[in-house]
Amino acid sequence: MAKRGSENESKKPFSTIAIFVGWGLTILAVIWQVAMKDAGYSHRLDQVEEEIVEVSVRLNDTEQFRVLIVEQLAEIKTDLSWIKQRLDELNTR
């Protein structure tokens, strides 16, 4: 029986070390998972920011195109008014 007691005593430091190593690995795994999730969210946020910039540029282009169309329609209306006025002048003569 004396042998068993000394075997248990010699195994205690190894089991304690194994427990600490197990906890250390568990903590490292949790830290790794949190870091990976954070990196994933950062990547997704970067993609969303890029999409917002692209949409903003497209919106500005659309607004410029709308203004151009309005200007051209105003010119067409002016031309049509001038043509109508000329036709009326020709019909009155």
C-alpha positions as semicolon CSV with decimal commas, in nm:
position;residue;x (nm);y (nm);z (nm)
1;M;0,000;0,000;0,000
2;A;0,283;0,231;0,052
3;K;0,363;0,203;-0,312
4;R;0,018;0,314;-0,418
5;G;0,034;0,626;-0,206
6;S;0,367;0,723;-0,355
7;E;0,237;0,657;-0,709
8;N;-0,062;0,884;-0,647
9;E;0,166;1,151;-0,508
10;S;0,395;1,132;-0,811
11;K;0,092;1,148;-1,047
12;K;-0,052;1,457;-0,875
13;P;0,188;1,707;-1,033
14;F;0,128;1,553;-1,378
15;S;-0,249;1,566;-1,341
16;T;-0,228;1,924;-1,213
17;I;-0,011;2,018;-1,510
18;A;-0,254;1,839;-1,744
19;I;-0,547;2,032;-1,594
20;F;-0,365;2,364;-1,638
21;V;-0,267;2,275;-1,994
22;G;-0,629;2,177;-2,068
23;W;-0,761;2,504;-1,929
24;G;-0,494;2,698;-2,116
25;L;-0,590;2,531;-2,444
26;T;-0,958;2,597;-2,373
27;I;-0,892;2,966;-2,306
28;L;-0,676;2,992;-2,619
29;A;-0,952;2,829;-2,824
30;V;-1,209;3,077;-2,692
31;I;-0,976;3,369;-2,767
32;W;-0,917;3,228;-3,117
33;Q;-1,291;3,196;-3,183
34;V;-1,357;3,550;-3,063
35;A;-1,076;3,682;-3,283
36;M;-1,208;3,493;-3,585
37;K;-1,562;3,621;-3,528
38;D;-1,427;3,976;-3,490
39;A;-1,229;3,942;-3,813
40;G;-1,541;3,813;-3,989
41;Y;-1,750;4,105;-3,868
42;S;-1,477;4,351;-3,965
43;H;-1,464;4,205;-4,314
44;R;-1,842;4,224;-4,349
45;L;-1,843;4,585;-4,227
46;D;-1,573;4,674;-4,480
47;Q;-1,783;4,519;-4,756
48;V;-2,092;4,713;-4,645
49;E;-1,892;5,038;-4,637
50;E;-1,764;4,972;-4,990
51;E;-2,119;4,905;-5,111
52;I;-2,240;5,228;-4,949
53;V;-1,967;5,424;-5,128
54;E;-2,061;5,258;-5,460
55;V;-2,431;5,336;-5,407
56;S;-2,345;5,695;-5,317
57;V;-2,144;5,736;-5,637
58;R;-2,423;5,583;-5,844
59;L;-2,676;5,811;-5,674
60;N;-2,465;6,117;-5,758
61;D;-2,436;6,001;-6,119
62;T;-2,810;5,948;-6,135
63;E;-2,876;6,296;-5,996
64;Q;-2,641;6,452;-6,254
65;F;-2,814;6,256;-6,530
66;R;-3,155;6,373;-6,407
67;V;-3,040;6,736;-6,410
68;L;-2,905;6,691;-6,763
69;I;-3,237;6,546;-6,881
70;V;-3,430;6,834;-6,725
71;E;-3,201;7,086;-6,898
72;Q;-3,242;6,912;-7,232
73;L;-3,620;6,897;-7,194
74;A;-3,624;7,269;-7,118
75;E;-3,425;7,334;-7,437
76;I;-3,666;7,116;-7,636
77;K;-3,962;7,302;-7,491
78;T;-3,802;7,634;-7,584
79;D;-3,735;7,508;-7,937
80;L;-4,093;7,383;-7,972
81;S;-4,228;7,717;-7,848
82;W;-4,011;7,897;-8,103
83;I;-4,127;7,665;-8,383
84;K;-4,492;7,716;-8,284
85;Q;-4,445;8,090;-8,278
86;R;-4,285;8,083;-8,626
87;L;-4,566;7,867;-8,762
88;D;-4,826;8,103;-8,615
89;E;-4,645;8,396;-8,778
90;L;-4,642;8,218;-9,113
91;N;-5,011;8,130;-9,087
92;T;-5,108;8,487;-9,009
93;R;-4,940;8,622;-9,320
